[in-house]
């Protein structure tokens, strides 16, 4: 199965269905951001601390797998030079819509989050990567590419799902029931029944994959990124959130190669 093409199609359909992560910010939110009043998320609910961004004025920012007209336009209004990179053309169209509506300057680029070959080395001061790498089966190259396109001392802000969330039956969790069901690593393709997988496809739901803490955190460290800060966040629509925060966010900093390659 071609996962990339399937998830591209699925996210395009999610835009048409008005999924919450495809709804553009309002003009009033953009205007507030121009005046320094703004917040965006890497995870479902908690706002990212402004200290994680530093001074955004003129900074080159890559919104990685972050289409939908939400984070990119706000960062642009806050003064950054923003490029939004996403697999879904419909998600990117949401960013383009906000930019045109509110007179913002931002660039949209379609592509796979694990392949940033269209960008040169050290192109960005900051990479903003919200919870989205659960939509690709292998994230090892994602961190290598993110580190490559970051300038030295550049910042990577990333959100991801705690792999423990995938031991539960998500069909039941959405109904308010917490039921342990799956062994890790999880993937919709390998862990679900044929009937469940068919239902996801019928509903144009993107396919997801779990990634371990070694893949998520050590994967960043192995590519010269040092952990500076982190936080956990809840996911109120999922029943298992009653027991632990199933999402988290990390701030990592790119070390000079002469330091971390010793």
Secondary structure, 3 states (H helix, E strand, C coil): CCHHHHHHHHHHHHHHCCCHHHCCCCHHHHHHHHCCCCCCECCCCCECCHHHCCCCCCCEEEEECCCCCCHHHHHHHCCCEEEEEECCHHHHHHHHHHHHHHCCCEEEEECCCCCCCCCCCCCEEEEEECCCHHHCCCCHHHHHHHHHHEEEEEEEEEEEECHHHHHECHHHHCCCCCCECCCCCCEHHHHCCHHHHHHHHHCCCCCCECCCHHHHHHHHHCCCEEEEEEEEECCCCCHHHHCCCCEEEEEEEECCHHHHCC
